[in-house]
Amino acid sequence: MSEMASMGGAGMDGAWIDAALTAARPQAVAALLRYFRDLDTAEEAFQDACLRALKAWPKNGPPRDPTAWLILVGRNAALDGVRKRSKSAPLPSEELISDLDDAEAALADRLDGEHYRDDVLRLLFICCHPDLPATQQVAVALRIVSGLSVRQIARAFLVSEAAMEQRITRAKARIGAGDVPFDTPGPLERAERLNAVAAMVYLIFNEGYSASGEAVQAKGSLCDEAIRLARLLLRLFQGEPEVMGLTALLLLQHARAPARFDAEGAVVLLEDQDRGLWNRRMITEGLALIDKAVRHRRPGPYLVQAAIAAEHARAERAQDTSWARIDLLYGDLEQLAPSPVVSLNRAVAVSKVAGPEAALAMIEPLAPRLSGYFHFFGLKGGLLLQLGRREEARAAFDQAIALANTAAEASHIRLHLDRLMTDGAAAEK
Amino acid sequence: MLYAIFCYSCEDVVGAWTSAEDAAVMSRLAIVEQKLAVTGRLGPVARLLPTTTAVTLRKGREVLVIDGPFAETREQLLGFYVVDCDGLEQAIDAARELAMANPGAGAYEIRPIGLYRPVAVRTVLGGAMKRFGA
């Protein structure tokens, strides 16, 4: 019996079983997918195993290795189904069915091997199908890998359950029609898959992180899901500094969640956040992962972004932030993963180090490429305001409001505009 | 006699707890800890960060630093240190010195501590201070 299971009067409570099933899902479905080579069969087999676990575990106590138990029972259940449908199918070997304990131990040993690592990677990788738009990749991964219900996912994407059901079914059909790569990948291919999967985990996180207002509640769990998947990847690929960097980045950003919105749901800027609300445990874990990754001396984009987040996490007060170091790190990021958005972010650091004029000069050339980007005009307005160019600032803020993605973004800019108006009225008196 | 109690569990299951579940477990454990503390029988308590944050120093002709936790089953846990360091490099240096003082086979796993409560000194019997040399 585990510590949890033996605690309290409730014995092995439902929460423990739920957590165990959730934790086992990616590994178990991945192994069942290799076995049956069909996503629906694998999912059904896992579902079946979960139902049996709900009956068996409270009675017999939790198995030594819940994942191995679920794979074995799921496989046998699905084989039973196959056997009923076709009498000629070969029977599963007798000892697997009659002596579950031994089989479980043997399987648990095998689970630690490379095979298993590639299974999980494959399961995640098929969700990154290039034909699927980003939001569908995220929805499918949440359904298949994380096991979120269609209702939960629909709520997170603010669409009806029926619409989400249809979207996921179509996406799965697309995945099924393509070539699911069942061969053991070579090192290069493994690295490519890992890249694609890391990007998808980051997408899942962003889907949760970019939520505001009403959606925060529904989408917040996506951040937790992404962190769980990142940790899983890291357990499988322990020596990959970019996976350490990704995990650290997600932890350090999510640590700020309790401080990012005020009681009315309005955005609280990083510099105004109550840092006492930040989650210290996540920050500690994030910083420890950066420490580890840095030893490899080949920084990638995730690690550099994590290092930037770490600079904020380390500053006890906003005014303690080392903007010079952040500027340097953004410089690194511009080299590693050049994009106008990265340069825009760097301009924030530049404005702190060298003043608003330097920052404004830096963002001007970005204008053609960021003409549809809310944050470009938000920052531009802010810099112009600092320089006392009020009319231009107002124009930039107006453009920002027109491009705002969420009500919270728009109302934040409106605050600036209101202040401009009242300051202006005061100046005229 | 002083005893160490090591906690083993599936970290992905513990990681799947909601924060409310986590807090509930911690508060149940705190009641047990409190019982030990008031009679001066509780030493330091630590909750380690996940194994994903660990590195392992493998002893041998040359000391190797490997990402990840100690994963062998041939060797047994014989002891542990708690060291206060500026960062991972300093902790690795400390472990390296230990390895040089005690060369041969074996390994040191270095894992950051997420939650640490030193010896509870304000106990009813005050025995903890003497017992744990605080």
Contacts between the chains, C-beta under 8 A, distances in Angstrom:
chain1	res1	chain2	res2	distance
A	2	B	9	5.9
A	2	B	10	7.7
A	3	B	7	6.8
A	3	B	9	6.0
A	4	B	9	7.3
A	4	B	25	6.7
A	7	B	25	7.6
A	7	B	28	6.1
A	8	B	28	6.6
A	15	B	17	7.4
A	15	B	21	5.3
A	16	B	13	7.5
A	18	B	16	7.9
A	19	B	13	5.1
A	19	B	14	7.6
A	19	B	16	4.1
A	19	B	17	5.3
A	19	B	21	7.1
A	20	B	10	7.4
A	20	B	13	4.9
A	20	B	16	7.6
A	22	B	16	4.4
A	23	B	10	6.7
A	23	B	12	3.9
A	23	B	13	4.5
A	23	B	15	6.8
A	23	B	16	4.3
A	24	B	12	7.8
A	66	B	10	7.2
A	66	B	13	7.3
A	228	B	12	8.0
A	228	B	15	6.3
A	228	B	16	6.9
A	231	B	12	7.8
A	231	B	15	6.4
A	231	B	50	6.4
A	231	B	52	5.6
A	232	B	12	7.0
A	234	B	52	4.4
A	235	B	12	7.7
A	235	B	51	7.1
A	235	B	52	5.8
A	238	B	52	7.4
A	238	B	67	4.5
A	238	B	68	3.6
A	239	B	66	7.7
A	239	B	67	4.4
A	239	B	68	7.3
A	244	B	52	7.8
A	244	B	67	8.0
A	247	B	52	6.8
A	281	B	114	5.5
A	281	B	115	7.5
A	284	B	49	6.7
A	284	B	112	6.7
A	284	B	114	5.7
A	285	B	49	5.2
A	285	B	50	6.8
A	285	B	53	6.1
A	285	B	112	7.7
A	285	B	114	6.9
A	288	B	49	5.8
A	288	B	53	4.3
A	288	B	88	7.1
A	288	B	112	4.3
A	289	B	52	7.1
A	289	B	53	5.9
A	291	B	87	5.3
A	291	B	88	3.9
A	291	B	89	7.7
A	292	B	53	6.7
A	292	B	55	6.1
A	292	B	67	6.5
A	292	B	88	6.1
A	295	B	55	7.9
A	295	B	65	7.5
A	295	B	88	7.1
A	295	B	89	7.6
